[in-house]
Amino acid sequence: MEKITYPIRINRYLALNNYCSRREADILIERKVVQINGKIAQLGDKVNEGDRVEVDTRKRDAFKNYRYFAYNKPRGIITHSPQGNEKSIQQVAGLPADVFPVGRLDKDSHGLILLTNDGRVTDKLLNPEYEHEKEYIVRVDKNLKNIFLKVFANGIQLEDFKTKECRTEKIDDFTFRTVLTEGKKHQIRRMCAAEGYAVQDLKRVRVMNIKLGSLKMGQSREIKGTELDELLKQLHLDQDGPS
């Protein structure tokens, strides 16, 4: 968790302690379920070191019902902000209106993407410092050479950064599996291009402990039970408050 520097605004304090996102914290404050030293908190209040902050979790109607989904994104569907005739995941997936994709999967790629209405998840999942695994199956335009897979795994210097070390495994002459712990824009495509390969197909099959499995293209399923418990544990989150 990011180190807290006092004094700190109450909404940021709640977010850093994994109660909720800052926007959701403002809602809890408006609904008068947050106290600082026994006094109902107001928007903009600040917390000092040693202050006692309490959130009345008994008032369940004040809290958002967090939900989490796995979706198999088809090619041609945009993750965010469609233009012209493009369609976004939220427009075609048939999921609750308040859930949003966590991260991106580019238009020409397909496979697993997570959606949720839990604003706490975004930084926890996407920040590369946490090194959460994402697994992909990649098909390229020509025979794979072992030296390419070794270079890919050791990290490739791109125009603006060097990629982190990752795991690779050859599946056949044109296809390999890779597990990354970062997710820069078009990273796999750029890494392949830097070594003279063009990506023909890119499929994400796992995010942390959540697997695509037999989920068909365009279908979704809710993440719950022990699968959800493990995901939240790895993210150091809890559905009912701070961890």
N, C-alpha and C positions, 0 to 999 in steps of 0.2 A: 504494500500500500504506500502511496505517496506520503512523505513526511508532512505533518500538519504544522504550519507556522501560525502562531497566534498573534493577535486576535484574528478570527476567521468568521466569515459570514455563515450563518446557521445553515443555509441551503447547501453550501459547499461542504460544510462539516458533515452533514448527513450523507452527502454523496460519497465523500472520501471514506466514510465508515460503512458504506455498502447498504444503507437503508433503502436508497432509491437514487434516481438521477436528480440533478439540481432542479429541473423543471417540476418533477414530481414532488420534490421537497417543498417547493413553493405552494403546491396544492395542499399538502399536509399541514403546512403552517396556516394557510387560509382557513382550513377546517378545524383549527385550534386543537390539534392532537399532539403538538410539540411543546415541550416546556424546557426552559432554561432556569435551573436553580428553583424549581417549583413554580415559576411564573410562565404563563402562556406566552410563547414566542410570537414575535411579529416579523413580517417581512423586512429584511434588512438588518435584523438584530445580529450581533456578533457574539461569538463564543470565545471566552478567555481560557487559558490553561487552568485546569482544576474545576471549571464549571461542570455542573451536573446536567446533562442533557438527557431527556426522557421522551420517548414516543409511545403514546398510548395505543398499543397494538390491540387492545380489546375492542376498539371502535373499527371493526373490520370493514364497514361500509366506506370508510375514508381511504382505504387502500385499494390500489389497482390489483385486479386479479391477473397475475402474470401468466402468460402462455408462451409456449415455445414450439416451433414447427420446423420440420425438415422438408425441403421442397426440391424436386428434381427439375431444375431449370432447363427448358429446351433451348436449342440454338435459335438465335434471332430475337430472343426476348431480352429486354433491357433491364438491368438491375434497378437503376434509378434514372429519373428525369428523361423520359422518352421524348423524342423530337419527331415532328411530322406524323407519319403513319406508324411509327414504332409503338410497341406495346411493352409495358413494364410488368414485372412480376406481380405487383399489387393489383394490376388491372386484370390479369388472367388467372391467378392462382385460386381465386375463390376463398380466400382466407379472411378472417376478421379484419375490419377496416383499420384497426389501430395497430396492427403488427407491421413491422418494417424489416427489410433485409439487413442483415448484419454483414457489412463488407460488400464486395462486388464480385461478380463473375462476368467477364466481358461478353459482348453480344455473340461472338462466334464460338464461345465455349459453352459447355453444358455440364450438368451434374448438380452436386449437392450445394445448397445454400441454406443457411439458417435464418428464420424470421422470428421475431418476438415483439412484444410490447414492453419489454423490460429494458429501460434505457441504461441500466447499469452495465449491460453486457457489452456494449460497443467497444469501449476502451479495453476492457478486460480481455476480450477476444482478439481484437485487432492490433493492439500495441505489440510491436515485435519484441519488446523487452521481456514479455512473458513467455515467448518461444513456444506457443501452442502449435501443434502439428496439423498440417493440412496435406492430404495425400491426393495425387493426381495420376491419371494414366495419359500418356502423351504418345501420339503417333506422328512420325516425321516423314519427310519426302524421300529419304534415301537410307541405305543401309547404315545401321548404327555401328560406330567403331568404339571399341573399348576405351580408347584414349578420350573420346568425347564424354563418355559416361563418367570417367575419372575426373576430367576437368570440370564437368558440370557439378559433381559432388563436392569438389574442393572449393567452389566459388568462382564466379566469373566477373571480371572487371567490366562493367558497362560504362556508358558515358558519364553517369552521375554518381555511381556507387558500385561497390563490390558486393556481390551477393554472399550470404552466409553459407557455411558448409551445410550440405543436405545429404539425404540418402537417395541412392539410385539403384534400380534393379532392371536388368534387361528382360523383357518379356518375349520378344521375337526380333527379327532383323530390323523391323521398323518401329517397334513400340517399346517404351520403357515406363517404369513406375518411379515416381519421385515423391519424397516427403519433405516439405519445406516448413520452416518455422518463421517465415516472414511472407509478406504478400504485396510487394510493390506492383504498381500498375503494369500489366502485360509482362510480368517478370519472366515467366517461363518462355514465352514467345521471344522475348528479347535475348534471353540466355541462349536459346537455340540458334537464333539468327547470328549472334556474335561468333558462333563456331561453324557457320555455313549450313545450318539446317533450317528448313521451314516447317512449322507445325501444321499438320493436316487435320488433327483432331486433338482436343484437349478436354478431358473429363475429370471433374473433381469427385472423388469417391468417399472421402472422409474428412471431417473436421473434428479434431480431438477424438473423443470416444463415439461420436455420432457417425454412423456409416450409411452410405446410400443404399446398400444392400439391394433388395429386389424392388425398390420403389421405382415405378415406371415414369418415363418422361412426362412432365406436366402434372404429376401427382404429388400430393403432400401427405404427411402424417404428423400427428401431434407427438411431441417428445414428452414423456412422463414416466412415472415410476422410477425404478432403479437407474434407468438410462439418464433421466433428468437429474436425479440425485448426484450421479457421478459427474455430469457436466458442470453443475453448480459447484460441486466440491473442487473440481479442477480450476474453476474460475474464482474460487474463494468467495462465493456468494451463497446467500440463503434466501428462500422465498419469503421468510417472515421477519427479516431484519439483518443486522450486521453479523458477520462471521468472525 
